[in-house]
Amino acid sequence: MSRIYLSPPDIGPRDHASVDAVLTSNWVAPTGPALDLFESAVAALANRQHAVALNSGTAALHLALQILGVGAGDAVICPTFTFAASANPICYLGAEPIFVDSEPRTWNMDSVLLEQALKQASNIKAVIVVNLYGQCAEMEAILEICAKYDVPLIEDAAEALGASYCGRPAGSMGAFSFFSFNGNKIITTSAGGMLLSNDSESIAHARYLATQAREPEAHYEHKAIGYNYRMSNLLAGLGNSQLSDLQRRIDIRRAHFEAYRAELGALPGIDFMPIVDPEAANYWLTCLTVDSETSGSSRDALIAALEAVDIEARPLWKPLHLQPVFKEKICHGGELAARLFKDGLCLPSGSAMHQSDREAVITAIKETLA
Ligand SMILES: Cc1ncc(COP(=O)(O)O)c(C=O)c1O
């Protein structure tokens, strides 16, 4: 049996044909028709008017924060329970992250603590909300609080392509939103991201900054410091074929989640990530917690047992307030995120994973817990 990975790329004949078509067209220079198509298709899916494809989700967040004017002396609110890429760009700009704990219903940012954070600091320039593991945060409350304090919201939808919140697509909310298409995401361009907004000037400015801030002159003219952040037309070719297959991928990941929960959910000490609306999540990764008192195992023992039979499982995100690099930063709450990290893991969830592999994962977990 070969190794079962957490969330490997799912590449099929359609992807080969799409990338091949771009190569044959010779639009291998950075821009081109595949890139335009990918931007408009993702914008349509996320119900956004404008989008710019970039070489990572991190680049998208960096540009959004810069366009919102974040700089030295400012603070930006960010969940503590997320990947470091949700906070690193705050620091690129010399600003301070202020972390906020999760709430139990979605494991995403707690709106009560968000309001507490906004009340306690006067230099908050933006709020970043993350739709973790493919489920949207409680966006109604979060949007309302951001409007009340007049602070722009950035939606980190890196993991949430195809998810929704009360009928609104992930990536459609806030002043800016972004997706990631890195290799472990629900669709991939190997590396890539996209920044979206309904404000045409902001996206035009992001496109300019992402293209070395090159002025529209025949010679190379620069009035600002720019970045080399654009996605290539070749990778957009892969993005287009992957995007056309999104619903099938969501359906398969959902089937994995439901099978895991049906087989393991009744075991003592095992709790699956709560799903608020089964039709709204994209089920990027199946996540669960293991209570070491009642389950007969611990999170780490379970991961080790899976590793012993060549199955990759990983702890949930380590909260940012517990990361050495952010240990001096302010955090509102943090206990829930810390507990999720202590007890939580994600299971193999890829859309190319066969049912027999999923059954091997379930059997290995049952044997360990027994
Ligand atoms: C929640 C979250 N935010 C941001 C990112 C950054 O995206 P990228 O890896 O494309 O830079 C990722 C993915 O890696 C992520 O999972």
The ligand as an SDF file (V2000), in Angstrom:
LIG
                    3D

 16 16  0  0  0  0  0  0  0  0999 V2000
   -5.8270   30.2160    6.3230 C   0  0  0  0  0  0  0  0  0  0  0  0
   -4.7410   30.4740    5.3170 C   0  0  0  0  0  0  0  0  0  0  0  0
   -4.3940   31.7490    5.0560 N   0  0  0  0  0  0  0  0  0  0  0  0
   -3.4470   32.0450    4.1640 C   0  0  0  0  0  0  0  0  0  0  0  0
   -2.7920   31.0680    3.4450 C   0  0  0  0  0  0  0  0  0  0  0  0
   -1.7090   31.4730    2.5240 C   0  0  0  0  0  0  0  0  0  0  0  0
   -1.8690   31.0320    1.2060 O   0  0  0  0  0  0  0  0  0  0  0  0
   -0.5870   30.7090    0.3000 P   0  0  0  0  0  0  0  0  0  0  0  0
    0.0090   29.4310    0.7800 O   0  0  0  0  0  0  0  0  0  0  0  0
   -1.1690   30.5980   -1.0800 O   0  0  0  0  0  0  0  0  0  0  0  0
    0.3320   31.8660    0.4170 O   0  0  0  0  0  0  0  0  0  0  0  0
   -3.1480   29.7280    3.6640 C   0  0  0  0  0  0  0  0  0  0  0  0
   -2.5460   28.6110    2.9090 C   0  0  0  0  0  0  0  0  0  0  0  0
   -1.4370   28.2700    2.8880 O   0  0  0  0  0  0  0  0  0  0  0  0
   -4.1160   29.4160    4.6320 C   0  0  0  0  0  0  0  0  0  0  0  0
   -4.4410   28.1470    4.9040 O   0  0  0  0  0  0  0  0  0  0  0  0
  1  2  1  0
  2  3  1  0
  2 15  2  0
  3  4  2  0
  4  5  1  0
  5  6  1  0
  5 12  2  0
  6  7  1  0
  7  8  1  0
  8  9  2  0
  8 10  1  0
  8 11  1  0
 12 13  1  0
 12 15  1  0
 13 14  2  0
 15 16  1  0
M  END
$$$$
